[in-house]
Amino acid sequence: MRKLLAMVFCLTIMINGGCAREEHPASAASGDSLIVVGFSQVGAESEWRVANTESMKSALSEENGYMLIFDDARQEQENQIRAIRMFIQQGVDYIVFSPKVETGWKSILLEAKEANIPVIVIDRYIEREYENLYTAYIGSDFHNEGEIAVTWLAKLLENQGRGEEPVRIVHIQGTIGSTAQVGRTAALEKAIKQHPNWEMIVQECGDFTKAKAYEVMGSILEYTKDIDVVYCENDGEALGAIAAMEEAGLKCNPNGGVIVISFDATRLGLEYCLAGKIALDVECNPLQGPYVDGIIKKLRCGEPIERIKYIDETYFDYFNITREIIDNRGY
Ligand code: GYE
C-alpha cells in the first residue's frame, strides 16, 4: 500500500512539476513548485565572499522558484562536510558548495552520489580525480588570473627601464590549498623562474583576510623595507599590507613606490587602484548565482549543460581605472 501511495505521490508531483525529475522528501515537503537547494559557503572572510553569497542568495530566491538552505562554514572544511551531509539527510534537490580547499571531498561527494543528489561546485575546484562526483563547475581560471598579473608586472618594469635590475618581491598568499591560491601562486613562482632579476624575498600566508595580511606585512617590515613589489592574492590582503606599509613610512604607488598587485577587483580594491595604492587589480567575478540558476533550470528539464564554466574576467590598473568604471561595478 505504502509503495502504491509513494508512486502516486511522485507521479502527481512529476505532472505538476513540469519537467521530469527525481523528487526528494525536502522538495515534496516544500510544495512541488520550489526547488530545494543546499548551499555550503566557505565563510565571510572577504568582500569578494560577501558578494558571492549575495549573488547566490538573490539568484536562488523563492521568487525565482527556490527554497535555499544556506550554511556558512566559518572557514572550516569540517563544517562544510557536516552541512553537505545534512543537506543529503534533508533530501534536497541540489547541493551547491564552494570548497574551501581542493582535497578531502571524496567521501561526502560519494554520499551525495549515492543519494542521487546533483552537486554543483562554484568558485574553487576540488581535486581533478574526483571531478566525476560533481555535475558542473562555475568559477574562474585562477592560473590565468595570475598570468595576467605577472605579464602586466613584467611589462610595467620593462617600461620603467627596470627589466634587468633586481626586483624584490613579497608574496602574501591566500588560504593554502584553495584553488585561488594554487593558481595565483603558480603563476608568480613560474614568472620568478623566468625573470632571473626577480627575487621572492618572503612568501607568507595572509589567508585572504585584511587582518592577517596586516600582521604578516608588519612582521616583514620589522626586518626589511627594501621591497619593490607586494603580490597579494586578494583585495583584503592588499588593504592590510598597504596599511602596514604606510604605517612604516613606505609609499605604495607604481610610479616610484612599492608596486602592489591584487586580485578580485572589488569596488573597495578599485578605489585603492584609483588612488594609486594598488597598481593592478585582476578581476575575479563572484556573481555566480545567475549561472547556477541557469544550470539548475536546464538540469530539471533534461537540457544539456556546460559542465565547466569559466566566467569572463579582465583587469584594472592605476593607468586605466576611472571613477565611472568603479561606479558601474556590480560588486
Ligand atoms: O579571491 C578571495 C576569497 O576563492 C576566488 O576567496 C575566491 C577567493 C577570493 O576569500 O577574496
Boltz pocket constraint, residues with backbone or C-beta under 6 A from the ligand:
constraints:
  - pocket:
      binder: B
      contacts: [[A, 45], [A, 46], [A, 47], [A, 48], [A, 49], [A, 123], [A, 124], [A, 178], [A, 180], [A, 207], [A, 208], [A, 233], [A, 234], [A, 235], [A, 236], [A, 263], [A, 264], [A, 284]]
      max_distance: 6.0
